[in-house]
Amino acid sequence: MQKKILVVDDIEINRMILSDLFSAQFDVLEAENGRVAMDILEQNKEEISIVLLDLMMPVMDGFGVLHEMNNSGIIKTIPVILITGEDDDEKTLLGYKLGVSDFIKKPFNSDIVDRRVKNVVDLYAHKKNLEEKLKEQKEELENQARRLSQFNQFVIDILSTTVEFRSFESGEHIKRIRMLTRLLLESVSEHYPFSLEEMEVIGNASAVHDIGKIAIPDSILLKPGPLTSEEFTIMKTHTTRGCEILSSLTHMQDQEYFTYCYDVCRHHHERWDGRGYPDGLKGDNIPVWAQATSLADVLDALTSKRCYKDAYTYDEAIKMILNGECGNFNPKFLACITSIKDKLSAQINASHK
């Protein structure tokens, strides 16, 4: 299909000269004023390669056309060469500000006009080609990142689920931790604003919190009674051992995701008062995503049946947490688990069915 050129001039002889000049290269469209030109542009904006625009016209002048082309965004995809008989620097500057690609002075030399039009059309075609290639490359990179993220999550899920099955869990614990972590982050969004995408990524990262338990002996991990001091010391190493496992996963190139995973794994047993482990972090020195995972983990542990205990009711679990029986937590989170009590309870009860 032949390219189209739009010639906009109120003087018919000027339109005829330009039409004759470009009829062999383009399908020439003509407009006697800016209003007609805009109607033609709207109907043919996908086919028009360039506009030759007179400045002084009735009904709507050249600047009026440029303003409308800017408002509609057409100026970004269709180049404009302004044709003017005036030698006015102020108008020339305004034209460039409005997106004009070039100026042609009347009376014009046909060869010069032909060359300038060809140069501008070629430049825009090259620019469009580059933009399309960049768009394709961006889409490919996004697809690669999506595939990498899915693979990362797949590996994390395998590791996390392996730990759950070693503990005779069904793997539902991981799903509940993700769900509870996201709910808790949503509840404190006034204090810690995360985007929905960030909360989703953190929720996924929360699944790694216990992968270090894969390195803990069964005699300790599956012990039905209380752990001795020595056994508890070994159990606590699951936080740092998990980080060692994560650091060995060299395919995890998404630094943000890796950071969330690493922090959750290492710090989900830190406590607000600094009495947690392994680093004794205090207050908001503990990453917020680790705080959310920590509280989600405690909520699920209390309301789930384990080899060493029966499940507590949701109300009993909340009471124990608020009374400090399970460690010290961020007051903002504690206030929020009370305010979203019904929502949390419904989600937890549904997940255990």
Buried (B, 14 or more C-beta within 10 A) or exposed (E): EEBBBBBBBBEEEBBEBBBEBBEEBBBBBBBBBBBBBBEBBEEBBEBBBBBBBBBBBEEBBBBBBBBBBBEEEBBEBBBBBBBBEEEEEEBBEEBEEBBBBBBBEEEBEEEEBBEBBEBBBEEBEEEEEEEEEEEEEEEEEEEEEEEBBEEBBEBBBEBBBEBBEBBEBEEEBBEBBBBBBBBBBBBBEEEBEBEEEBBBBBBBBBBBBBBBBBBBEEEBBEBEEEBEEEBEEBBBBBBBBBBEBBEEBEEBEBEEBBEBBBBBBBBBBBBBEBEBBBBEBBEEEBBBBBBBBBBBBBBBBBBBEBEEEEBBEBEEBBEBBBEEEBBBBBEBBBEBBEEBEEEBBEBBEEBBE
